[in-house]
Amino acid sequence: MVSGKLITRNSGVAIWRQIADQIRGDITAGKMASGARLPPEVEMATRFAVNRHTIRSAIAALTKEGVLRAEQGRGTFVANSKKLTYRIGERTRFSQILAAQVRETKGILLAHRLEDATPEVAEALEMRFGQVIRIDTVHTADGNPVSCATSWFDAARVPSIVEDYRSSGSITFALKAAGIDDYLRKSTVIAARHADAEDLRHLCLSPGAIVLVATAINVDMDGRPVEYGKTRFAADRMEIAIDNRSIG
């Protein structure tokens, strides 16, 4: 059941977005389970003291993000109240992490380029200077986009990383092709922000949606950095968990 809390006008946050966030919060809190039907638009408009057009905007945004689903002639329903869990540990591998939660995962190469290492990237990869290969990817789970990532690699060390990723859809296999058989997660910093234009497009989100950003460094078995990456997760579809078993 939608709570229908009072909204804050002139707050700088669109009213439809506040309503969408309340609906999302109710779903996350377990007040509406998967398959639950939303109240009629007119009833929700009365609860929030807004017009039906505002309610439609909120519902349309959540439908686009995959939180709700509309069925012609039947109404709007909660699509899936359960998020996927991305567990970060010593060995963090996208397909392995989600293997027990979905039927299929896929990595898709969006763009790539050779560029000079910025101070941030050079520090993360422990490079004094030189060029890096940047690749932009999107990952899907059962056909639904759940994350976008930007990764940087030392161009001198893994010159064929683009071709190897394109053929395999896996960073793990691409690094193995370069002679790096195994790697570990050295560090991860997690933050939240509003999705930018690229994230909105590739993750099929609506304006104002939140993404969780994991900035990470992976190292080989000798402790030498092999990848610096920033992965953006759709907050409505994924939650991040830290695997304490790998600590110490």
C-alpha angles and dihedrals in degrees: 000000000000109000097216097209118181116275125223115240123208089018096127091250116102114250092233089054092051090052092047090051091051092050090048091048092052090052093048091048090055096249089125121034128206109291094022114142121235118233116261116282093248091054092049091047089056093048093052095036092234136114123270092251090064090051090050090053091053092047092046091053093050091045091053090050091051096246092113134026127208121218117197111247094000107068139241123315139187104264099200127343093188119086125210114251120229106198116203116206142135091302110034112186120165099214095043093048093054097035094101094043104049138026098235139013127191137187118210126194110228103174143338139190145169112243143161112270113255117223089258094052094041091053093048092049092040092238122150091203141325141095131306134201113235120200127185118204142172125211125208133197115206088343096308119115110240105162145017122203140192115199133182127205134183102262093211092055102043106023094161098046093117096054092042092050093046091055097044107026087220132104089203093058092041091055091046089055087057091052097262100125098177139010139182136217108255099180143351128193117191126202138158130228142152114281114259124222094275093049091047090054101043097039093041093236131153124240112283095030118143126235128193111227120208113192108195145174121208121197135193122244090276091056095253114140114249102169139024113191147170114206122190117204124196100245093213092056105034139044124193122227128186115226104222091187089079094053115104 
